[in-house]
């Protein structure tokens, strides 16, 4: 009795099984490559030397705010931050910046003026959530308030 299998190779299971294993790896690697190329990480700091020099200036500005007893009470409502500054004249315009901890594309900065009650209102187009570096500077850059915050939160102080 002849027990040889007369089927062609492409009609059998094992050749296809052995071909599919490496092909799955090739498709997965190609998919991973395209995903990695499309989602490049943001460079947080481009020029480390200049950033290091700026740290000393930042500390001077933060110390100037402490010497002048400048502070801020901030209230978060939906897409809005309401800032009430203490220790300065509220007629001075301020720059409020929010720097996202990992996504540079989400960073925002606005020049704000006070309303009649002395409050500065920052309105965002998007919902504010996540970890942020909040920075408040006056127009003349003579002092700075800075704090890492996690939104959403009700109220906080600098």
VMD Tcl script that builds the backbone (N, CA, C; Angstrom):
set m [mol new atoms 474]
animate dup $m
set s [atomselect $m all]
$s set {name element resname resid chain x y z} {
  {N N UNK 1 A 0.843 -1.163 0.000}
  {CA C UNK 1 A 0.000 0.000 0.000}
  {C C UNK 1 A 0.896 1.236 0.000}
  {N N UNK 2 A 0.576 2.139 -0.868}
  {CA C UNK 2 A 1.361 3.371 -1.024}
  {C C UNK 2 A 0.769 4.468 -0.140}
  {N N UNK 3 A 1.533 4.948 0.863}
  {CA C UNK 3 A 1.017 5.956 1.797}
  {C C UNK 3 A 1.587 7.345 1.527}
  {N N UNK 4 A 2.185 7.533 0.415}
  {CA C UNK 4 A 2.747 8.846 0.119}
  {C C UNK 4 A 1.629 9.824 -0.182}
  {N N UNK 5 A 1.849 11.035 0.245}
  {CA C UNK 5 A 0.866 12.084 0.052}
  {C C UNK 5 A 1.163 12.765 -1.271}
  {N N UNK 6 A 0.220 12.755 -2.162}
  {CA C UNK 6 A 0.428 13.315 -3.488}
  {C C UNK 6 A -0.038 14.770 -3.588}
  {N N UNK 7 A -0.381 15.412 -2.449}
  {CA C UNK 7 A -0.815 16.798 -2.478}
  {C C UNK 7 A 0.369 17.700 -2.808}
  {N N UNK 8 A 0.092 18.786 -3.486}
  {CA C UNK 8 A 1.135 19.782 -3.763}
  {C C UNK 8 A 1.511 20.458 -2.459}
  {N N UNK 9 A 2.695 21.073 -2.412}
  {CA C UNK 9 A 3.188 21.680 -1.171}
  {C C UNK 9 A 2.291 22.818 -0.685}
  {N N UNK 10 A 1.706 23.584 -1.612}
  {CA C UNK 10 A 0.888 24.734 -1.207}
  {C C UNK 10 A -0.497 24.329 -0.714}
  {N N UNK 11 A -0.832 23.058 -0.842}
  {CA C UNK 11 A -2.108 22.557 -0.330}
  {C C UNK 11 A -1.956 21.909 1.039}
  {N N UNK 12 A -0.751 21.928 1.581}
  {CA C UNK 12 A -0.504 21.317 2.877}
  {C C UNK 12 A -0.420 22.377 3.976}
  {N N UNK 13 A -0.628 21.951 5.208}
  {CA C UNK 13 A -0.676 22.856 6.360}
  {C C UNK 13 A 0.700 23.381 6.783}
  {N N UNK 14 A 1.673 22.534 6.930}
  {CA C UNK 14 A 2.951 22.909 7.548}
  {C C UNK 14 A 3.744 23.960 6.768}
  {N N UNK 15 A 3.818 23.927 5.475}
  {CA C UNK 15 A 4.552 25.021 4.800}
  {C C UNK 15 A 3.935 26.395 5.080}
  {N N UNK 16 A 2.610 26.474 5.074}
  {CA C UNK 16 A 1.948 27.759 5.344}
  {C C UNK 16 A 2.152 28.185 6.792}
  {N N UNK 17 A 2.129 27.236 7.678}
  {CA C UNK 17 A 2.371 27.556 9.088}
  {C C UNK 17 A 3.778 28.118 9.273}
  {N N UNK 18 A 4.767 27.522 8.631}
  {CA C UNK 18 A 6.144 27.983 8.743}
  {C C UNK 18 A 6.368 29.323 8.035}
  {N N UNK 19 A 5.584 29.622 7.023}
  {CA C UNK 19 A 5.697 30.915 6.319}
  {C C UNK 19 A 5.016 32.022 7.125}
  {N N UNK 20 A 3.897 31.728 7.769}
  {CA C UNK 20 A 3.127 32.744 8.493}
  {C C UNK 20 A 3.873 33.260 9.721}
  {N N UNK 21 A 4.623 32.430 10.406}
  {CA C UNK 21 A 5.350 32.875 11.595}
  {C C UNK 21 A 6.305 34.039 11.295}
  {N N UNK 22 A 7.226 33.926 10.340}
  {CA C UNK 22 A 8.092 35.081 10.070}
  {C C UNK 22 A 7.339 36.258 9.447}
  {N N UNK 23 A 6.315 35.978 8.660}
  {CA C UNK 23 A 5.546 37.069 8.050}
  {C C UNK 23 A 4.828 37.895 9.125}
  {N N UNK 24 A 4.357 37.251 10.179}
  {CA C UNK 24 A 3.729 37.973 11.286}
  {C C UNK 24 A 4.740 38.903 11.954}
  {N N UNK 25 A 5.949 38.440 12.120}
  {CA C UNK 25 A 6.992 39.271 12.722}
  {C C UNK 25 A 7.327 40.461 11.821}
  {N N UNK 26 A 7.378 40.258 10.518}
  {CA C UNK 26 A 7.673 41.351 9.574}
  {C C UNK 26 A 6.560 42.394 9.598}
  {N N UNK 27 A 5.318 41.966 9.579}
  {CA C UNK 27 A 4.185 42.904 9.610}
  {C C UNK 27 A 4.169 43.666 10.934}
  {N N UNK 28 A 4.398 42.981 12.041}
  {CA C UNK 28 A 4.423 43.645 13.347}
  {C C UNK 28 A 5.556 44.651 13.456}
  {N N UNK 29 A 6.731 44.307 12.970}
  {CA C UNK 29 A 7.872 45.225 13.026}
  {C C UNK 29 A 7.637 46.451 12.141}
  {N N UNK 30 A 7.061 46.246 10.962}
  {CA C UNK 30 A 6.753 47.371 10.066}
  {C C UNK 30 A 5.729 48.291 10.701}
  {N N UNK 31 A 4.712 47.721 11.299}
  {CA C UNK 31 A 3.691 48.516 11.982}
  {C C UNK 31 A 4.305 49.311 13.127}
  {N N UNK 32 A 5.154 48.689 13.917}
  {CA C UNK 32 A 5.820 49.361 15.033}
  {C C UNK 32 A 6.727 50.483 14.545}
  {N N UNK 33 A 7.421 50.268 13.428}
  {CA C UNK 33 A 8.299 51.286 12.865}
  {C C UNK 33 A 7.502 52.517 12.450}
  {N N UNK 34 A 6.391 52.325 11.748}
  {CA C UNK 34 A 5.577 53.462 11.332}
  {C C UNK 34 A 4.970 54.195 12.531}
  {N N UNK 35 A 4.565 53.468 13.552}
  {CA C UNK 35 A 4.030 54.099 14.766}
  {C C UNK 35 A 5.100 54.934 15.456}
  {N N UNK 36 A 6.304 54.409 15.547}
  {CA C UNK 36 A 7.399 55.139 16.195}
  {C C UNK 36 A 7.778 56.390 15.410}
  {N N UNK 37 A 7.765 56.318 14.094}
  {CA C UNK 37 A 8.114 57.479 13.282}
  {C C UNK 37 A 7.044 58.569 13.348}
  {N N UNK 38 A 5.797 58.179 13.482}
  {CA C UNK 38 A 4.705 59.159 13.559}
  {C C UNK 38 A 4.593 59.822 14.922}
  {N N UNK 39 A 5.060 59.195 15.981}
  {CA C UNK 39 A 4.902 59.700 17.342}
  {C C UNK 39 A 6.255 59.953 17.998}
  {N N UNK 40 A 7.021 60.857 17.411}
  {CA C UNK 40 A 8.333 61.168 17.966}
  {C C UNK 40 A 8.163 61.904 19.294}
  {N N UNK 41 A 9.029 61.643 20.259}
  {CA C UNK 41 A 8.934 62.357 21.538}
  {C C UNK 41 A 9.367 63.812 21.381}
  {N N UNK 42 A 8.757 64.692 22.176}
  {CA C UNK 42 A 9.136 66.103 22.169}
  {C C UNK 42 A 10.459 66.274 22.887}
  {N N UNK 43 A 11.281 67.140 22.340}
  {CA C UNK 43 A 12.530 67.488 23.008}
  {C C UNK 43 A 12.188 68.538 24.049}
  {N N UNK 44 A 12.340 68.221 25.307}
  {CA C UNK 44 A 11.957 69.130 26.372}
  {C C UNK 44 A 12.876 70.342 26.390}
  {N N UNK 45 A 14.181 70.126 26.264}
  {CA C UNK 45 A 15.139 71.223 26.271}
  {C C UNK 45 A 16.050 71.053 25.066}
  {N N UNK 46 A 16.097 72.078 24.214}
  {CA C UNK 46 A 16.951 72.010 23.038}
  {C C UNK 46 A 18.394 72.371 23.357}
  {N N UNK 47 A 18.589 73.433 24.124}
  {CA C UNK 47 A 19.931 73.937 24.398}
  {C C UNK 47 A 20.189 73.859 25.897}
  {N N UNK 48 A 20.854 72.806 26.339}
  {CA C UNK 48 A 21.070 72.567 27.760}
  {C C UNK 48 A 21.940 73.639 28.401}
  {N N UNK 49 A 22.910 74.157 27.679}
  {CA C UNK 49 A 23.802 75.171 28.240}
  {C C UNK 49 A 23.030 76.453 28.554}
  {N N UNK 50 A 22.266 76.939 27.602}
  {CA C UNK 50 A 21.472 78.154 27.837}
  {C C UNK 50 A 20.435 77.931 28.924}
  {N N UNK 51 A 19.860 76.744 28.943}
  {CA C UNK 51 A 18.865 76.432 29.976}
  {C C UNK 51 A 19.511 76.426 31.354}
  {N N UNK 52 A 20.727 75.913 31.455}
  {CA C UNK 52 A 21.443 75.913 32.737}
  {C C UNK 52 A 21.761 77.317 33.206}
  {N N UNK 53 A 22.146 78.194 32.276}
  {CA C UNK 53 A 22.407 79.589 32.639}
  {C C UNK 53 A 21.123 80.290 33.081}
  {N N UNK 54 A 20.015 79.924 32.474}
  {CA C UNK 54 A 18.739 80.564 32.797}
  {C C UNK 54 A 18.228 80.160 34.174}
  {N N UNK 55 A 18.692 79.030 34.710}
  {CA C UNK 55 A 18.249 78.592 36.037}
  {C C UNK 55 A 18.628 79.620 37.094}
  {N N UNK 56 A 19.838 80.171 36.993}
  {CA C UNK 56 A 20.259 81.190 37.952}
  {C C UNK 56 A 19.377 82.428 37.860}
  {N N UNK 57 A 19.022 82.826 36.649}
  {CA C UNK 57 A 18.139 83.981 36.469}
  {C C UNK 57 A 16.755 83.676 37.044}
  {N N UNK 58 A 16.262 82.448 36.824}
  {CA C UNK 58 A 14.957 82.043 37.360}
  {C C UNK 58 A 14.935 82.170 38.880}
  {N N UNK 59 A 15.990 81.726 39.529}
  {CA C UNK 59 A 16.035 81.792 40.991}
  {C C UNK 59 A 16.037 83.237 41.467}
  {N N UNK 60 A 16.724 84.101 40.752}
  {CA C UNK 60 A 16.729 85.520 41.117}
  {C C UNK 60 A 15.324 86.095 41.019}
  {N N UNK 61 A 14.622 85.755 39.945}
  {CA C UNK 61 A 13.258 86.258 39.770}
  {C C UNK 61 A 12.321 85.696 40.842}
  {N N UNK 62 A 12.481 84.424 41.178}
  {CA C UNK 62 A 11.655 83.828 42.234}
  {C C UNK 62 A 11.953 84.473 43.586}
  {N N UNK 63 A 13.227 84.750 43.852}
  {CA C UNK 63 A 13.601 85.412 45.108}
  {C C UNK 63 A 13.078 86.851 45.161}
  {N N UNK 64 A 13.039 87.533 44.019}
  {CA C UNK 64 A 12.477 88.890 43.981}
  {C C UNK 64 A 10.999 88.874 44.378}
  {N N UNK 65 A 10.278 87.867 43.943}
  {CA C UNK 65 A 8.861 87.757 44.313}
  {C C UNK 65 A 8.720 87.516 45.817}
  {N N UNK 66 A 9.607 86.695 46.391}
  {CA C UNK 66 A 9.554 86.449 47.838}
  {C C UNK 66 A 9.882 87.713 48.621}
  {N N UNK 67 A 10.901 88.448 48.183}
  {CA C UNK 67 A 11.288 89.682 48.878}
  {C C UNK 67 A 10.165 90.705 48.876}
  {N N UNK 68 A 9.421 90.761 47.795}
  {CA C UNK 68 A 8.325 91.727 47.666}
  {C C UNK 68 A 7.009 91.203 48.243}
  {N N UNK 69 A 7.005 89.972 48.775}
  {CA C UNK 69 A 5.796 89.330 49.310}
  {C C UNK 69 A 4.686 89.248 48.267}
  {N N UNK 70 A 5.067 88.865 47.078}
  {CA C UNK 70 A 4.099 88.711 45.995}
  {C C UNK 70 A 3.611 87.266 45.999}
  {N N UNK 71 A 2.321 87.112 45.936}
  {CA C UNK 71 A 1.712 85.780 45.922}
  {C C UNK 71 A 0.515 85.767 44.993}
  {N N UNK 72 A -0.063 84.605 44.827}
  {CA C UNK 72 A -1.231 84.471 43.956}
  {C C UNK 72 A -2.165 83.414 44.518}
  {N N UNK 73 A -3.441 83.705 44.476}
  {CA C UNK 73 A -4.485 82.729 44.770}
  {C C UNK 73 A -5.173 82.431 43.448}
  {N N UNK 74 A -5.255 81.163 43.115}
  {CA C UNK 74 A -5.766 80.769 41.801}
  {C C UNK 74 A -6.942 79.823 41.973}
  {N N UNK 75 A -7.992 80.095 41.207}
  {CA C UNK 75 A -9.189 79.262 41.219}
  {C C UNK 75 A -9.367 78.667 39.826}
  {N N UNK 76 A -9.618 77.364 39.771}
  {CA C UNK 76 A -9.811 76.669 38.498}
  {C C UNK 76 A -11.295 76.387 38.303}
  {N N UNK 77 A -11.843 76.878 37.186}
  {CA C UNK 77 A -13.243 76.617 36.838}
  {C C UNK 77 A -13.308 76.216 35.373}
  {N N UNK 78 A -13.705 74.988 35.095}
  {CA C UNK 78 A -13.836 74.465 33.737}
  {C C UNK 78 A -12.565 74.715 32.916}
  {N N UNK 79 A -12.653 75.599 31.915}
  {CA C UNK 79 A -11.515 75.902 31.049}
  {C C UNK 79 A -10.877 77.235 31.418}
  {N N UNK 80 A -11.053 77.669 32.655}
  {CA C UNK 80 A -10.618 79.004 33.058}
  {C C UNK 80 A -9.831 78.961 34.365}
  {N N UNK 81 A -8.791 79.792 34.437}
  {CA C UNK 81 A -8.054 80.027 35.673}
  {C C UNK 81 A -8.264 81.487 36.051}
  {N N UNK 82 A -8.657 81.723 37.303}
  {CA C UNK 82 A -8.851 83.084 37.811}
  {C C UNK 82 A -7.746 83.343 38.817}
  {N N UNK 83 A -6.903 84.349 38.535}
  {CA C UNK 83 A -5.725 84.647 39.342}
  {C C UNK 83 A -5.943 85.940 40.100}
  {N N UNK 84 A -5.752 85.891 41.404}
  {CA C UNK 84 A -5.803 87.080 42.261}
  {C C UNK 84 A -4.412 87.253 42.852}
  {N N UNK 85 A -3.695 88.314 42.451}
  {CA C UNK 85 A -2.350 88.563 42.936}
  {C C UNK 85 A -2.376 89.395 44.211}
  {N N UNK 86 A -1.449 89.101 45.104}
  {CA C UNK 86 A -1.303 89.878 46.334}
  {C C UNK 86 A 0.102 90.470 46.364}
  {N N UNK 87 A 0.220 91.673 46.887}
  {CA C UNK 87 A 1.526 92.302 47.038}
  {C C UNK 87 A 1.935 93.194 45.883}
  {N N UNK 88 A 1.081 93.342 44.857}
  {CA C UNK 88 A 1.404 94.227 43.733}
  {C C UNK 88 A 0.167 95.000 43.310}
  {N N UNK 89 A 0.390 95.995 42.473}
  {CA C UNK 89 A -0.696 96.760 41.870}
  {C C UNK 89 A -1.316 95.907 40.764}
  {N N UNK 90 A -2.609 95.703 40.811}
  {CA C UNK 90 A -3.265 94.815 39.845}
  {C C UNK 90 A -3.398 95.440 38.458}
  {N N UNK 91 A -2.942 96.690 38.279}
  {CA C UNK 91 A -3.022 97.307 36.955}
  {C C UNK 91 A -1.876 96.872 36.051}
  {N N UNK 92 A -0.883 96.232 36.633}
  {CA C UNK 92 A 0.252 95.752 35.853}
  {C C UNK 92 A -0.149 94.495 35.092}
  {N N UNK 93 A 0.035 94.456 33.760}
  {CA C UNK 93 A -0.281 93.222 33.031}
  {C C UNK 93 A 0.701 92.108 33.395}
  {N N UNK 94 A 0.210 90.886 33.325}
  {CA C UNK 94 A 1.065 89.733 33.639}
  {C C UNK 94 A 1.038 88.751 32.464}
  {N N UNK 95 A 2.045 87.912 32.426}
  {CA C UNK 95 A 2.108 86.815 31.463}
  {C C UNK 95 A 1.909 85.521 32.236}
  {N N UNK 96 A 0.893 84.765 31.880}
  {CA C UNK 96 A 0.639 83.480 32.512}
  {C C UNK 96 A 0.964 82.391 31.492}
  {N N UNK 97 A 1.838 81.469 31.888}
  {CA C UNK 97 A 2.248 80.374 31.007}
  {C C UNK 97 A 1.949 79.047 31.675}
  {N N UNK 98 A 1.455 78.123 30.888}
  {CA C UNK 98 A 1.265 76.750 31.328}
  {C C UNK 98 A 2.109 75.862 30.422}
  {N N UNK 99 A 3.059 75.152 31.036}
  {CA C UNK 99 A 3.929 74.254 30.288}
  {C C UNK 99 A 3.602 72.828 30.702}
  {N N UNK 100 A 3.154 72.037 29.732}
  {CA C UNK 100 A 2.819 70.642 30.008}
  {C C UNK 100 A 4.087 69.867 30.324}
  {N N UNK 101 A 3.975 68.897 31.220}
  {CA C UNK 101 A 5.167 68.176 31.671}
  {C C UNK 101 A 5.803 67.321 30.582}
  {N N UNK 102 A 5.034 66.856 29.603}
  {CA C UNK 102 A 5.616 65.993 28.573}
  {C C UNK 102 A 5.298 66.403 27.143}
  {N N UNK 103 A 4.218 67.133 26.910}
  {CA C UNK 103 A 3.806 67.456 25.548}
  {C C UNK 103 A 3.968 68.946 25.269}
  {N N UNK 104 A 5.011 69.295 24.553}
  {CA C UNK 104 A 5.300 70.704 24.263}
  {C C UNK 104 A 4.202 71.340 23.408}
  {N N UNK 105 A 3.488 70.551 22.621}
  {CA C UNK 105 A 2.428 71.096 21.777}
  {C C UNK 105 A 1.266 71.652 22.598}
  {N N UNK 106 A 1.137 71.234 23.851}
  {CA C UNK 106 A 0.054 71.727 24.705}
  {C C UNK 106 A 0.411 73.003 25.464}
  {N N UNK 107 A 1.664 73.460 25.390}
  {CA C UNK 107 A 2.088 74.650 26.127}
  {C C UNK 107 A 1.324 75.875 25.634}
  {N N UNK 108 A 0.903 76.709 26.584}
  {CA C UNK 108 A 0.188 77.948 26.242}
  {C C UNK 108 A 0.730 79.092 27.081}
  {N N UNK 109 A 0.631 80.289 26.525}
  {CA C UNK 109 A 1.053 81.486 27.234}
  {C C UNK 109 A 0.153 82.633 26.785}
  {N N UNK 110 A -0.290 83.448 27.752}
  {CA C UNK 110 A -1.151 84.586 27.430}
  {C C UNK 110 A -0.743 85.785 28.262}
  {N N UNK 111 A -0.860 86.963 27.666}
  {CA C UNK 111 A -0.686 88.214 28.388}
  {C C UNK 111 A -2.058 88.608 28.922}
  {N N UNK 112 A -2.145 88.837 30.241}
  {CA C UNK 112 A -3.435 89.091 30.883}
  {C C UNK 112 A -3.459 90.471 31.528}
  {N N UNK 113 A -4.619 91.087 31.504}
  {CA C UNK 113 A -4.843 92.332 32.250}
  {C C UNK 113 A -5.961 92.077 33.258}
  {N N UNK 114 A -5.948 92.848 34.310}
  {CA C UNK 114 A -6.918 92.644 35.393}
  {C C UNK 114 A -8.275 93.220 35.015}
  {N N UNK 115 A -9.322 92.584 35.546}
  {CA C UNK 115 A -10.665 93.140 35.391}
  {C C UNK 115 A -10.903 94.167 36.499}
  {N N UNK 116 A -12.123 94.666 36.619}
  {CA C UNK 116 A -12.432 95.711 37.605}
  {C C UNK 116 A -12.223 95.235 39.042}
  {N N UNK 117 A -12.361 93.947 39.293}
  {CA C UNK 117 A -12.184 93.404 40.641}
  {C C UNK 117 A -10.719 93.073 40.941}
  {N N UNK 118 A -9.833 93.263 39.978}
  {CA C UNK 118 A -8.418 92.964 40.184}
  {C C UNK 118 A -8.054 91.521 39.902}
  {N N UNK 119 A -8.943 90.782 39.244}
  {CA C UNK 119 A -8.686 89.387 38.901}
  {C C UNK 119 A -8.177 89.275 37.465}
  {N N UNK 120 A -7.228 88.381 37.266}
  {CA C UNK 120 A -6.734 88.080 35.929}
  {C C UNK 120 A -7.390 86.784 35.495}
  {N N UNK 121 A -7.960 86.762 34.295}
  {CA C UNK 121 A -8.682 85.580 33.817}
  {C C UNK 121 A -7.956 84.974 32.616}
  {N N UNK 122 A -7.603 83.709 32.784}
  {CA C UNK 122 A -6.955 82.942 31.729}
  {C C UNK 122 A -7.956 81.920 31.218}
  {N N UNK 123 A -8.275 81.983 29.922}
  {CA C UNK 123 A -9.223 81.039 29.342}
  {C C UNK 123 A -8.519 80.199 28.309}
  {N N UNK 124 A -8.729 78.896 28.411}
  {CA C UNK 124 A -8.114 77.945 27.495}
  {C C UNK 124 A -9.157 77.418 26.521}
  {N N UNK 125 A -8.713 77.091 25.326}
  {CA C UNK 125 A -9.620 76.492 24.344}
  {C C UNK 125 A -9.937 75.042 24.706}
  {N N UNK 126 A -8.990 74.374 25.340}
  {CA C UNK 126 A -9.151 72.957 25.689}
  {C C UNK 126 A -9.311 72.804 27.195}
  {N N UNK 127 A -9.823 71.663 27.594}
  {CA C UNK 127 A -9.953 71.343 29.016}
  {C C UNK 127 A -8.560 71.232 29.629}
  {N N UNK 128 A -8.360 71.873 30.759}
  {CA C UNK 128 A -7.068 71.839 31.438}
  {C C UNK 128 A -7.042 70.665 32.405}
  {N N UNK 129 A -6.226 69.675 32.088}
  {CA C UNK 129 A -6.064 68.539 32.984}
  {C C UNK 129 A -4.661 67.987 32.817}
  {N N UNK 130 A -4.162 67.393 33.869}
  {CA C UNK 130 A -2.826 66.821 33.834}
  {C C UNK 130 A -1.843 67.632 34.657}
  {N N UNK 131 A -0.570 67.308 34.487}
  {CA C UNK 131 A 0.496 67.960 35.239}
  {C C UNK 131 A 1.056 69.123 34.418}
  {N N UNK 132 A 1.122 70.317 35.044}
  {CA C UNK 132 A 1.558 71.537 34.371}
  {C C UNK 132 A 2.549 72.298 35.242}
  {N N UNK 133 A 3.413 73.063 34.592}
  {CA C UNK 133 A 4.256 74.046 35.271}
  {C C UNK 133 A 3.588 75.400 35.013}
  {N N UNK 134 A 3.057 76.001 36.067}
  {CA C UNK 134 A 2.399 77.300 35.977}
  {C C UNK 134 A 3.431 78.372 36.281}
  {N N UNK 135 A 3.514 79.377 35.423}
  {CA C UNK 135 A 4.489 80.442 35.594}
  {C C UNK 135 A 3.795 81.780 35.371}
  {N N UNK 136 A 3.973 82.703 36.325}
  {CA C UNK 136 A 3.410 84.047 36.224}
  {C C UNK 136 A 4.564 85.045 36.267}
  {N N UNK 137 A 4.639 85.890 35.235}
  {CA C UNK 137 A 5.662 86.931 35.133}
  {C C UNK 137 A 4.972 88.273 34.905}
  {N N UNK 138 A 5.521 89.372 35.470}
  {CA C UNK 138 A 4.983 90.676 35.127}
  {C C UNK 138 A 5.474 91.091 33.739}
  {N N UNK 139 A 4.903 92.147 33.220}
  {CA C UNK 139 A 5.282 92.625 31.893}
  {C C UNK 139 A 6.754 93.032 31.841}
  {N N UNK 140 A 7.279 93.594 32.944}
  {CA C UNK 140 A 8.673 94.048 32.969}
  {C C UNK 140 A 9.665 92.950 33.361}
  {N N UNK 141 A 9.203 91.733 33.619}
  {CA C UNK 141 A 10.050 90.579 33.958}
  {C C UNK 141 A 10.933 90.816 35.180}
  {N N UNK 142 A 10.409 91.507 36.206}
  {CA C UNK 142 A 11.198 91.804 37.403}
  {C C UNK 142 A 11.044 90.747 38.498}
  {N N UNK 143 A 10.052 89.882 38.419}
  {CA C UNK 143 A 9.840 88.816 39.382}
  {C C UNK 143 A 9.113 87.668 38.688}
  {N N UNK 144 A 8.998 86.550 39.401}
  {CA C UNK 144 A 8.315 85.388 38.829}
  {C C UNK 144 A 7.705 84.552 39.944}
  {N N UNK 145 A 6.518 84.025 39.675}
  {CA C UNK 145 A 5.884 83.004 40.516}
  {C C UNK 145 A 5.814 81.731 39.681}
  {N N UNK 146 A 6.100 80.608 40.313}
  {CA C UNK 146 A 6.160 79.360 39.565}
  {C C UNK 146 A 5.789 78.197 40.472}
  {N N UNK 147 A 5.018 77.266 39.925}
  {CA C UNK 147 A 4.631 76.092 40.712}
  {C C UNK 147 A 4.189 74.984 39.768}
  {N N UNK 148 A 4.494 73.744 40.139}
  {CA C UNK 148 A 3.992 72.587 39.407}
  {C C UNK 148 A 2.624 72.240 39.990}
  {N N UNK 149 A 1.638 72.133 39.106}
  {CA C UNK 149 A 0.269 71.872 39.550}
  {C C UNK 149 A -0.298 70.686 38.782}
  {N N UNK 150 A -1.304 70.083 39.378}
  {CA C UNK 150 A -2.034 69.014 38.716}
  {C C UNK 150 A -3.487 69.450 38.624}
  {N N UNK 151 A -3.981 69.585 37.401}
  {CA C UNK 151 A -5.354 70.027 37.167}
  {C C UNK 151 A -6.191 68.824 36.763}
  {N N UNK 152 A -7.452 68.780 37.027}
  {CA C UNK 152 A -8.264 69.816 37.648}
  {C C UNK 152 A -8.157 69.803 39.174}
  {N N UNK 153 A -8.178 70.986 39.733}
  {CA C UNK 153 A -8.203 71.180 41.173}
  {C C UNK 153 A -9.012 72.442 41.440}
  {N N UNK 154 A -9.530 72.589 42.616}
  {CA C UNK 154 A -10.378 73.742 42.931}
  {C C UNK 154 A -9.572 75.026 43.069}
  {N N UNK 155 A -8.807 75.135 44.151}
  {CA C UNK 155 A -8.059 76.353 44.451}
  {C C UNK 155 A -6.639 75.987 44.874}
  {N N UNK 156 A -5.714 76.873 44.597}
  {CA C UNK 156 A -4.346 76.697 45.070}
  {C C UNK 156 A -3.663 78.059 45.111}
  {N N UNK 157 A -2.536 78.097 45.816}
  {CA C UNK 157 A -1.806 79.356 46.008}
  {C C UNK 157 A -0.354 79.187 45.574}
  {N N UNK 158 A 0.234 80.312 45.185}
  {CA C UNK 158 A 1.650 80.345 44.837}
  {C C UNK 158 A 2.369 81.238 45.822}
}
mol reanalyze $m
mol bondsrecalc $m
mol representation Tube
mol addrep $m
